[in-house]
Amino acid sequence: MKGLVKKKYKEMNLYDLICTAQEDNYDALEELIRREQKNIYASFCYLGASKENISDLTQEALFRMTKNIKTLKNPKFFKSWLGQIITNLFYDELRKKQRVPDYVSIDTFWHNDEWNDDCALHVCDKDLKPDETTLGNELTDIIREMICKLPEHFRVVIILRELQGLSYDEIAKITNTNVGTVKSRISRARNKLQECLKPYIT
């Protein structure tokens, strides 16, 4: 019986799952945690959080998510709400360490502020064939390393866009910038990443 109950929640769409979790339903909340924990962990990895703190940051993000889930008035905004929790924790860590993340300039690879939405960053390939696994893992490591070297304001927006799947409007609200700035930063970050990946994909 318990297995059937868990299957019920696994088959729920995200909106219904959140609504159910807000009614103090432990099974729904457990399923929500299961769905989000890997993505939260990956977000902190790509944001460049200290390796020794990533697990703790992930646990804290999940704790805040479960503790405050009832305060979310509209479940449709769950992703941006969670994105705000993640970015707040990341910036808190930076303030505690009183340091500025290491980065490389990408100005050399950028000549204007035109938005180009033709290119997209693919962080990982879930359908890799056996003979592609090694290359896929290598590319994932390289992408993660390149993202971690981006300036903080570029790194944050591309993580919110590519890993959290947020809209430009949602990212603009989280980062307190306008949509044009968000698009420009994402485009610049993508261009830099594509340039770095050319030797591996040509």
Sequence and secondary structure as in RCSB ss.txt:
>XXXX:A:sequence
MKGLVKKKYKEMNLYDLICTAQEDNYDALEELIRREQKNIYASFCYLGASKENISDLTQEALFRMTKNIKTLKNP
KFFKSWLGQIITNLFYDELRKKQRVPDYVSIDTFWHNDEWNDDCALHVCDKDLKPDETTLGNELTDIIREMICKL
PEHFRVVIILRELQGLSYDEIAKITNTNVGTVKSRISRARNKLQECLKPYIT
>XXXX:A:secstr
 HHHHHHHHHTS HHHHHHHHTTT HHHHHHHHHHHHHHHHHHHHHHT  GGGHHHHHHHHHHHHHHHGGG S G
GGHHHHHHHHHHHHHHHHHHHHT        GGG        S       TT  GGGHHHHHHHHHHHHHHHHHS
 HHHHHHHHHHHTS   HHHHHHHHT  HHHHHHHHHHHHHHHHHHHHHHH 
